[in-house]
């Protein structure tokens, strides 16, 4: 495997890890709270993104972007019935 393929796999793994972390946490919050706590999900995602950015800089920027984006998407998805 070339270095290019290794880099591509690292980027895909970063994206998938961020999506799976937020998906699992959002589902946990959905099961254990009757009104979905979107603020807890957003706060957790922002806090984790800040911690990762402070520790690693821009090395895991794709992870941070996908973490925040998936938190916004799952906040809308689980609150869809209360929004509309």
N, C-alpha and C positions, 0 to 999 in steps of 0.2 A: 504494500500500500504506500502510495506516495504521501508526501507532506500535505499536499492539497486535499486529498481524501481524508486524512486525519483531521484537518482543520474543519472540513465540512461536517464530519461526524460530531465534532465538539460543539459546533454551532447548533446542530439539530438537537443534541442532548441538552444544551442549555435551554432551548425553547421548550422542549418537552418537559423538562424538570419544573420550570416555572409554571407551565400550564397545569401539570399534575398536582403541584403543591397547592395552588389556589383552588383547583377543582375539589380536591379532597377536603380542604378547610371550609370551603363554601358549603359543601354537602353536609359536613358535620354541623355547621351552624344552622343550616336549614332543618336538620333533623331534631336538634335540641332546643330550638327557639321557635315559638309560634309566629311572632312577626320577625321577618328576617332582619338580622342586625347588619345592615349594609355598611354602617360606619365602622364596625369592628373589622369587617373584611377589608375595607379600604385602608384603615389605619394600620392593620397588620402588613398589608402589601407595601404601603409607603415606608413603614418602619424597616422592613426587611430590605427594601431597595436601598434605603439610605445606609444601612449597615454594610451591605455588600459593596456599595459604591465607595464607602470610606475605607474599607479594607483592601479592595482590589483595584480601585480606580476604574478605568474604562475597559479593563480586560473582560469583564462580564457585563458589558453594557446591554447586549442582546437579552440576557437573563433579566435584567432590571426592566427593560422595556416590555417584555412579554409578561412579567409579573404584574406590572401596573395595568397593562392592557387587558389581561385576562381577569383581573380583579374588577375592572369596570364592566366588562362583558357579563360576568357572573352576578354582579350586583344588579344589573338590569334584568338578567334572566330570572333570578329568583324573586325579584320584586315586580315582575311584569303585571301580576294581577292587582297589586295595590297602586300601581302607577296609572293603569288604564282601566 
